[in-house]
Amino acid sequence: MNKNLTSEDLGKIDQLEKYLSNKNNHFLGYPCTIDFDYSILYKFMKYPINNVGDAFYSGGSYQINTHPFERDVIDFFAQLFKAPENNYWGYITNGSTEGNLYALYLAKRLYPDGIVYFSEDAHYSIEKNIDILSLKSQKIKSQHNGEMDYTDLEEKLSNHQKLPAIIVANIGTTVKEAKDDIKHIHQILDHLRIKNRYIHCDAAFCGSYAQFLSPKPNFDFTEGADSINTSGHKFIGSPIPCGVVIVLKHHKEQVSQYVNVIDSLDDTITGSRNGITSLILWHFIKTVGVEGLKKRLNECLEMTDYAYKQLSAIGIDVWKNPNALTILIPRVSKKLQYKWQLATHQETTHIILRPGITKKMIDRLVKDLEKEIHSHLTTAEESKAGL
Ligand SMILES: *Cc1c(COP(=O)(O)O)cnc(C)c1O
């Protein structure tokens, strides 16, 4: 098939590779890890792999799948999140937006008249998913550090004390990497005597390492989570967006549905499912695993300290949450936002130190920022100049 490609087509492919490799070296504002190598898996690009159905169901007539690998990955994350040994279920998603959608869908089927409580700092996928599912919801204020304002939560809950509460906790908000405390949330629910409750932890970025932080955030199944999701293409690293969602099995079994045409259970949001990402995450748990995750976390914490100090040293007003890998600085110019792919939210720009980020990259960014400070080219001046 490759011989049908013209020299122009081949040129485009080469150009794309150069473009991506350059962009990969200027990528400081998103949580995606860049130092992975899954080349041993290239050979699977020639099979119509499809993980349709439930990876834990023993039947299934579509058999070109990677279900055993998917199960290993789910087992790994269930253990990491301290799920009860014989009471968890999960699957590999296309990312945390789908993980959040699945968790809210499950919560809706368990508590059709429940109200979803989520904070101002929750990811935009939460509001979208609430809209898709036509759920009732209440937005909770955030504290300055990005964590949920528990006083506001208690107040809003007390207005609907008779209805089930579906709560989305952020284990690492997108902008400030703030972590909500689900033990505290349970105490509030206890205090208000709200028995029918479901707590979902959106741990898109921090899920894979939150367990190794000290102090450890309260987010896992022993602390009262009903479901947890994390992204595979963020701290873990993947060329294809993906994620993991783990739920308590007894919840999922209450709503499970058998589908004749595939002879399996339709418990996932999409029908056809990516089976390559199961292999990618399997490769990760085998090559990096728990010890590797701890090591990578410590390296990133050190790199964050380094970046924090370098940025402060040139007089920038730097801020971060304790134990976070995300550093906030005042909004930088469009030029630098694009050069370094820096996500910018209102008046702040953030820098995320995840595996693959080197001191050299930080030093070059610091140099660029220093130049910008000296030229006093602020965003306001930039827009005046029509940039
Ligand atoms: C990135 C992110 C998401 C969305 O994840 P995708 O994998 O991009 O769909 C959801 N929640 C939080 C907190 C995030 O940071």
The ligand as a Gaussian input file, in Angstrom:
#p B3LYP/6-31G(d) Opt

LIG

0 1
 C       -7.678000      16.947000      31.310000
 C       -8.757000      16.824000      32.269000
 C       -9.972000      16.207000      31.924000
 C      -10.288000      15.774000      30.524000
 O       -9.462000      14.764000      30.130000
 P       -9.369000      14.299000      28.608000
 O       -8.581000      13.067000      28.775000
 O       -8.697000      15.408000      27.892000
 O      -10.741000      14.052000      28.112000
 C      -10.918000      16.015000      32.911000
 N      -10.707000      16.443000      34.150000
 C       -9.574000      17.069000      34.525000
 C       -9.406000      17.509000      35.940000
 C       -8.564000      17.299000      33.583000
 O       -7.460000      17.947000      33.956000

